[in-house]
Amino acid sequence: MCRNIRPLYNFEPPASPDDIEAAALQFVRKVSGYRKPSAANEQAFQRAVQEIAAATATLLDSLQTKAPPKNREEEAEKARARFRARRTT
């Protein structure tokens, strides 16, 4: 998985449309191999981002869990701690 795509489900506050679109953009960039597509591919690239963002929003709205929502800041701190641990090993 692309390192910049973060889990979006079961967080408080919930993922925003901007979070979902950013994840979709990263996914399309990874799959296509383009950071910025050529003018000839721009429309297809943007359409893919929109379709994946819509599918992601549908998925997030459909998922169910009994687990309490995670705190974004706490999870970010855990990720930073894991990163620091990897750097020192």
C-alpha positions in Angstrom: 0.0 0.0 0.0 1.2 3.5 -0.7 2.6 5.0 2.5 0.6 8.2 2.1 -2.7 6.5 2.1 -4.0 6.4 5.7 -6.7 4.3 7.2 -9.9 6.4 7.2 -12.4 4.2 8.9 -13.5 4.3 12.6 -11.9 7.6 13.6 -13.3 10.5 15.5 -13.8 12.9 13.9 -14.8 10.9 10.8 -12.9 11.2 7.5 -13.7 14.3 5.7 -14.4 14.5 1.9 -11.0 16.1 1.6 -9.4 13.1 3.4 -11.2 10.7 1.1 -10.2 12.6 -2.1 -6.6 12.8 -1.0 -6.5 9.0 -0.5 -8.1 8.5 -3.9 -5.6 10.8 -5.5 -2.7 9.0 -3.9 -4.1 5.6 -5.1 -4.6 6.8 -8.7 -1.0 8.3 -8.7 0.4 5.0 -7.5 -1.6 2.8 -9.9 -1.0 5.1 -12.9 2.6 5.9 -12.2 1.9 9.6 -12.8 2.3 12.3 -10.2 0.8 14.8 -12.7 -0.7 13.3 -15.9 -0.2 14.8 -19.3 -2.9 16.9 -20.8 -4.1 14.0 -22.9 -4.6 11.9 -19.7 -5.8 14.6 -17.3 -9.5 13.9 -17.8 -9.2 10.1 -17.3 -7.0 10.7 -14.3 -9.5 13.1 -12.6 -12.4 10.8 -13.5 -10.6 7.9 -11.8 -10.0 10.1 -8.7 -13.6 11.1 -8.5 -14.9 7.5 -9.0 -12.5 6.0 -6.4 -13.4 8.8 -3.9 -17.1 8.0 -4.4 -16.5 4.3 -3.9 -14.5 5.0 -0.8 -17.2 7.2 0.7 -19.7 4.5 0.0 -17.5 1.8 1.6 -16.9 4.0 4.7 -20.6 4.7 5.1 -21.4 1.0 4.8 -18.9 -0.5 7.2 -20.0 -1.4 10.7 -18.0 -2.0 13.9 -18.6 -2.4 17.6 -15.2 -1.0 18.4 -15.0 2.5 19.7 -13.7 5.2 17.3 -10.0 5.8 17.4 -8.6 9.2 18.2 -6.6 10.6 15.2 -4.0 12.4 17.4 -3.3 9.3 19.5 -3.0 7.1 16.4 -0.7 9.7 14.8 1.5 9.7 17.9 1.7 5.9 17.8 2.7 6.0 14.1 5.4 8.6 14.9 6.7 6.4 17.7 6.9 3.4 15.3 8.8 5.5 12.8 11.3 6.6 15.5 11.8 3.0 16.6 12.5 1.9 13.0 15.0 4.7 12.5 17.0 3.8 15.6 17.2 0.1 14.8 
